[in-house]
């Protein structure tokens, strides 16, 4: 992510990185207002703009049965993720300790893991477990670990709220529960 959530990988409805000239074309040549372009980039792009669905599970299921729109969306997402992995790997002089997949499609898509990592960091799904909070899917021959980590966004939000309350009320461990 960059300055806004639009930068980086395409998401369910967000564009991800695009050629900046696309915005100029929409404004000048196609007659869209800046508000309309913003709406397109934030709400009508990404997986949705390509396939008609912003749901990664629906996109992957469509990919699995060979639907052209879903296949294009899935492959474009995988390509973008692989390109990002390659760029970061180059910046790190190919000294990547670990690649982590998380979130809906990252947690639940062995197809995506392979699409992103094959040829860069081999993966093996022999040890993949949907029940574990962390699964190591690293191929035995690879030095870079590839992990699938389940998220718990609600717990993370609750922890941050708790910290905010403690700081705001200037509570100490001693008087935390007597307040």
Secondary structure, 3 states (H helix, E strand, C coil): CCCCCCCCCCCCCCCCCCCCHHHHHHHHHCCCCHHHHHHHHHHCCHHHHHHCCCCHHHHHHHHHCCCHHHHHHHHHHHHHHHHHHHHHHHHCCCCCCEEEECHHHHHHCHHHHHHHHCCCCCECCCCCCCCCCEEECECCCCCCEEEEECCCHHHHHHHHHHHHHHHHCCCCCCCHHHC
